[in-house]
């Protein structure tokens, strides 16, 4: 088994480097691996250091509120008074309602795209398809709009993002191409219609509205492009992949790293969560019973799971050679509240 060099943390309340120095820390990976836990722990550690920090959940299946033990609002709100910690759980429905701010929405065809919503799927729903469902990528685009706003918010010196599962994250990164394609189709359509545009005000809401719609789509495209520029800057962004010590999960993490590389997004850290071994050498002040330590002598199931994990850990060490691989132990209880999050943050540090 490959051993990791770890440094003991004697005081869990001492300043932590779990967040590193990046302005933006993003956790990605498949569902259920612990992205929310890592984001929550990193955000708390960052705020404890005195850095005004916002933790953002873009995962539609939010659990940030449960992890912190407080209600996290759908708009950035302060979560604690003793440290500068804010949080927000992006509500997909609310984000879609605010899509008018992106030039993609409007009630009864009155938004910047005018009646183009009718063409796409019915009045009052600019983000719909002719079959009545949302346009592909519409929810990601709406969430992206809010995420860019939060990244630009001067109140926060660091933003920690709990991303949606892998597929949603990758669709978000593909949005510039989607916007290029959308604008291309709109331009082709307008060219084909030619002089008929003025006579079709009932459909398009007027030439001015159509032009505003094009400008709205271009604004969204520019925002996504700017977001990608931030994500591809290793001096500002630290993208961390979270996995668990199981073969399929490690393979999924490898695929995500490869796909991120295609977008030019560097991955510096890989977090292996739920490792069945007591990391008392990392956090010596925490009782050993806090961690799950398998009884390899009397429990056949424990021995089997131990073997599976050790094989996966060895594979992760090999696949992610050159990356900073962090282990976070499987805790005996759910990770909820500041005490458990400090233990996780210590492991990330």
C-alpha angles and dihedrals in degrees: 000000000000113000123219122218108238134180120218119243109212098183120038090196093055118105110285133209093207090118095046116204101297121120091220126037117186127187117204137174143103122315119283099021095110106265091144092051092051093046092048093048092047092048093050092048091049093050091045087058087059096256114137099240135186120200112204126194114200093170110112088217094064121196101158091105091054092048095051093038092230134091109268109206129224089244122051108282134170112259100187135025097204094059131028096256124146130176141191134184108204109228108215093208093049090046090053090050088054091050088106086075087065093052091253103100147049139148117267092355093301096121127101091283092053113200093347086105088068088057091050097047120310143325116292095025112078091170095057133106125224088263091059099253127112121279112263108271094014095121091045090049092050092048090046090056090058094042092055089050091053093047088055095046107120092207091076128063092187133029120198115196127203098200128208117258118297099274094053092048093052092048088054090055091049093057097098089062090046090052091048090052093046093050091046092054092047092051092048091049093051092048091051092049092049112160093005090079094087092050093052099061089130089064101037103026092235136310092278091056091048090051090049089051091054090048090050093053090047090052091054091048091051091050093051091047090051090049091052090049089056093047092051094052107093090191090064106025133054112191111194125192117214122205139156128235097267126109098238093047092051090050090051089051090052091052091050091051090051093049092048089051089056088059091046094249111144120217114210101169136043117191118204105200132195097028111173100229133091109249094200089145088067099044106019094171091063115088113251091236088068087077130060109247114181121232097231094178101055106021119072091186091052090051091051093048090046090054091048091051095046091051091049092047091052090049091049092050089052098042094046098041108153093031126101102255113198126192122212115189127234103255121218091235136034115284101250130142133015099293095059091040091055089056090052091046090052090055091048089052 
